């Protein structure tokens, strides 16, 4: 067998070479694996975390739309009432004789 022919010093040199190669290659391999897997992991996390927020945001947008409609209706009513009041005041001023 080949192993029986190797001396202790030969095995030690092989161990040293293997350790050096591992220490040199490992960071590059880890970086590559992390860079390949990170986008998928981030998409999964962000997707799971944002789903409830998106749902809440839809509800908030709908509520805001309803509030805008209500405000426009209230403003319309106040405009009509203001115009009616202005007309009444003008008539009273004319009758009393203190027209602008």
ABEGO torsion letter per residue (X at the ends): XAAAABBAAAAAAAAAAAAAAAAAAAAAAAAAAAAAAAAAAAAAAAAAAAAAAAAAAAAAAAAAAAAAAAAAAAAAAAAAAAAAAAAAAAAAAAAAGABX
